[in-house]
Amino acid sequence: MQFSEIFVAGLFVVGIILLGVLIFIAARKEKKEEPTQTDYRSLFILGICFFPVGVSLWLTLDNAGFLGIAAMGFIYLIAGFAHRNEWMK
């Protein structure tokens, strides 16, 4: 087998495992009646982590794909900060 065939087979296996995990989580959530509340403080903390990591990786490795991580961090940061009055204690 060549490297590309092994890579595709590995991606297929990882995809099947992720699909199984998602189905398991969805089935488990249907059993619970109470809605879950969003923890906006955690989103804010994730934003603080992801934004500088994405920007620094983009600048050091010169790969524009890391701007996606920075954008995701910025969105988390804004969403968490906008709902700071709903932060869980």
N, C-alpha and C positions, 0 to 999 in steps of 0.2 A: 504494500500500500504506500502511496505517496503521501506527503505531508498534507496536501489539500484534501484528500479523501479522509484522512484521520480527523482533520479539523472539522469537516462537514459532519462526520459521524458524531464527533464530540458535541457539536452544536445541537444536533438532533437529540441526543440523549439529554442534554441540559434542558432543551425546550420541553421534552416530554416530562421531565421531573418538575419543571416550573408549572406546567399545565396541571399536573397532579396536585401540586401544592395549592394552586389557585382554586381548583375545584374543592379541595378539602376545606379551605378557608371559607369559601362561599357557602358550602353546606353547613358549616358550623355557625356561620353568622345568621342563617335563616332560623336556627333554633332559638336564638336569643330574641326576646321581644323588646327589650329596652334599647333605645337608640344610644349610641356612643357620642360623647361630646368631643369636639376637637380641642386638643391641647395646644393653644396658640403660642404658649411659651416655648414649647418644644420646636415648633416651626421657626420661631425667632432664633433659637439657638442653632438649629440646622442651617439657617440662613447665614448666621455669623460664621459658621464653619465652611460652608460650601462656597460662598462668594469669594473670599480671599484665596482659597485653594484653587478655584477655577481660574482666577485672574493670574495667579503666580505660575500655574502650570502652562497657561496660554503664553505668557511672556517668556518663560524659560525654555519651553519646548517648541515654541513657534508653531503650535497646532491650534487652528481656530475651533476645533471640536470641543476644546475645553471651555470655550465661551458658553457652551450649553450648561455646563456645571455652574459657571458664574451666574448665568441668567436664572437658573433654578434657585440658586442661593439668594439672589436678589429678590425674587418673587416670594420665597419663604420669609425673608427678612421683612418685606413690606407687609405681607399678610399677618405675620405675628405681631408686628408693631402696631398695625391698624386696630387689632383686637386686644391690645394690652390690658384693657379693663376686664377682659374675660379670662385672663391667665389663671390657671388652677393653682391653688395654694399648696 
